[in-house]
């Protein structure tokens, strides 16, 4: 089967095969990885490369139910040869923490061409959340002389498919001894499958438990 890319986002997966009998043409509109709660926009162009003017529409209700907003959802009498025209289609995928599930979201949406062959647009997105794994969740500095510093190194790892932003913050409770601990670095962004080392230093000023 022959394939081609339309406007960088639309991929033709199949076309006429066998004895030139028309088959369903499938296109993929891939939104990639999207963090839950965010949205992403994709655009593609539909051109009439035939002679008759064409009209088509997408199932707007089904698109909206899956989180995809399509504009325009109807096109009437798009001119063809000898002066063919095209139209830009915009699709926005909006995620919502309450209604969107994590994982791959797919919608196989028919492009209903009046008196034309069946065409299908597969809209796909992978909904995910940033994730970070630590080599240790508890740090024990043991016995330490007053005024001396001890440093422990931990490693942060991003096992996900989107960048993960992190920051060391003062705890809401039990923060009385917070000023005696220092982190270096204190914040950053870890790309997927990357790691970063963080040094945690503790300097006790008095002889007491911390």
N, C-alpha and C positions, 0 to 999 in steps of 0.2 A: 504494500500500500504506500501511496505517496503521502508525504507530510510536509507541512510548511508552517511558518510562524506568522501570525498577523499582529502587527503593532507590538511585538515583544511579549505579549501575554497570551495571545490566542494561538493554540496549536491545533492543526488539523491532524486527526488521528487516522481517518480512513476516507477513501473516496471510491470512485467507480472501480469495480473489480470484475473478473470473469469475463462474461460476454457483453460488457458495457451496459448491463442492466443497472438502473439506479439503486444504490444502497443508501442506508442512513449515514450521513456525514456527521461525525462526532468532533466536537471542539472542547478543549480544556481551558478553563479560566482559573488559574491557580493563584490563590492569595498568599500562599506560603504559611509561615508560622506567625500567628497573631496572639498577643498576650491578652488574656481574658480581661474584658472591660474596655479594650481599645477597638478601633475601627480601621479599615483599610480600603482604599479606592483603587479600582482597576478600570482601564478603558480599552476598548477595542473598536475597530472600524469594520462596518459591514458595507461592502460594495456590490453593486449590481453589475455583473460582467456578462449578462445576457442581453437580449434585445427587448423583450417585453418589460414594461414597468412592473415592479413587484411590491406587494404589501405583506407585512408579517407582524406578528405580535408574540410576546412572551407572557407566560402565566404569572402576572404580577402578584396575585394572591399567594401562590405557592412560594414565590421568591421571598416575599415579605415574611411568611411564616417561618422560613428557614434562616432569616436574618439578612437576606440579600435585597438591597434596594436598587431597582433597575430604572434608568431613565435614558431615553424614552422607552416605554414598554410596548408602544405601537408605532409602526411606520407605514404610511400609505403611499402607494404609487411612486416608489423610488425609481427614477429614470434609468434606463439601460443604454446599450449601444444605439447609435454611434457616439453619444455624449453621455457616458455612464457617470453616475454619481454614487457617492458613499455617505454614510452617516456614522458619527461617533456615538458609541454606546458607553454609558457610565454605570458601573456596578459598585455599590458600597456594601461591604460586609461589616455589620455592627454587632459586637458581642456584648452580652449583659451578664454580670455575675450571677443573677438569679435565674436566668432563663437559658443560658448557653452552656452546653456540656463541654467538658474538656475532651480533647481528641479530634479526630478528623470529622469535619462537617462537609457533606456532599449533597448537592442537589442536581439531578439530571433534568434540566429544563428544556422542553421542546421549543424550538424556534418555528412557530407555525407559519409557513409560507403558503399563502393562498394559491392553490392550483400548482404547488411546487413540490419537490421531493422532501421527505422528512429530514430535518436537521435537528441535532441535539447539542446543547451547551452544558457541559459538566462543570459546575462551579464547586470549587474545593478549597477548604481552608483547614489548617491544623491549629486548634485553639489550645493554648498552653499557658503555664505560669512559670515565672523564674524560680529556680531551685538552686540551693547551695548545700553542699555536704562538708562537714568539718571532720578533721582527723581526731579531734577530742572535744567533747562538750563540757568536760570538767577539768580544771587546771588546779593541781595541788603544788604549791610552792614549798611545802615542807617547813622545816625549821630554818629561820633566817635571822642573822644578827641585825640589830637596830642600825639604821642608816646604810645598810648594804642593799645592793640591788641584785635581783635575780630575774632572768629573762627566759621565758619558755616560748618556743616557736610552734605555731599550729599552721595547718595548711587548709585553705578553702578550695573547693572543687565545684565546678559548674557541670552537672551531669545532663543539663537540659539542652534545648535546641534554640534558646534565645538568650541574649546577654542578661546577666544578673547583676543588679546594682546592690551594693552592701555598704553598711556604715556601722561603726561601733558607737552605741549610744548609752547614756547614763540610764541605769535601770530605774523603773518607777518606784520600786520598793527596795529597801536594804541598800541604799546608795551612800550610807555614811562613810564608808571607806573607799569610795570610788576614786577620789583624788590621788590615792596612793598607787593606782594602777594606770599604766600608759600602754597604748597600742600604736604600733607603727607598721604599716600605714593605718590610718583611722577609717578610710573609706576607699571605694574604687568600683570598677566595673569589670566583671569576669566574663569573657567571651565563652561560648559553648565549648566544652571539653578542655578548657584552660584551668590552670591552678594559680594560686597566689599564696605566698608565705606571709604570715602576720606574726610579729613579735610582740608578746605581752610581757611587760616589765612590772615588777612589784618592788617598792621601796618602803619598808615599814619604819616610821619614825619612833615608835614606842614599843616596849616589850609587852605585848598583849595579843590575844587571838584576833584575827582579821577574817 
